[in-house]
Amino acid sequence: MRVPRSVSSPPPRRSARPAALLALLLATAMPTAAHAHGGATVVDGSSKGVTILVQRAPAQTPSGGAAVDLSTILGGPGTTEATVDYWIRPASGKTFKIETERDEGGTFHADISTANRGDAESWDVSAIVTTGDGERLRVTTSSDDPPGPDPKAAATPGQEEAPTSPTLTEGNPPTTTPEAVTEDDAAPVEDISGKSDGPPSWAFPSLLVLTIIGFAILAVRRRKLLRQD
């Protein structure tokens, strides 16, 4: 009598849909190169819980010219609806104003051509932040003579200030004409360059707890020494 051979069934085919879906999710979650900024720190400061960090990184204009990517990261109250403007004074050339854009990650940035403007490291840069609460804060690389409008000056029609230029300039910087100081430019501004709010509030209780623990350890050791004697 012949025993029928068992026929092994073929392994079930795995659906490619889960793998494709996972790849799609990973691709969606990965940040794009357009949103990558960072670089060397230009200037920073903090006050009343608001932090400002300005960074600089090499970039290129759409035509391949040399440029610099100035980016600003904000944190703290009123920064969700904030705006950031750069006032830049090259070593050779006139001061100009740059309005930044905000990317999906919340970083304010602008790509600025360096043509005929010298090395970006030699620029005097001021970043003026207007928070959603209407407060104006400034961080600058030149505390003695920061580029930008004088906030103490009243905004009067026809009063001349630094010329403005587009957010992105290619090739030679365009010839610009002076622009009247606006009411926003003449509003009071607080300089917080290099300032800090100090250690966080939780640091003081932690220091007290560590001190108490230290005294407790010393007391235990002293008791052990007395027992040994």
Beta strands, then each sheet from edge to edge (+ up, - down):
strand 1: 40-47
strand 2: 50-60
strand 3: 66-75
strand 4: 83-89
strand 5: 96-99
strand 6: 101-102
strand 7: 108-113
strand 8: 124-130
strand 9: 136-140
strand 10: 190-191
sheet 1: 1+ 2- 3+ 7- 6+
sheet 2: 5+ 4- 8+ 9- 10-
end
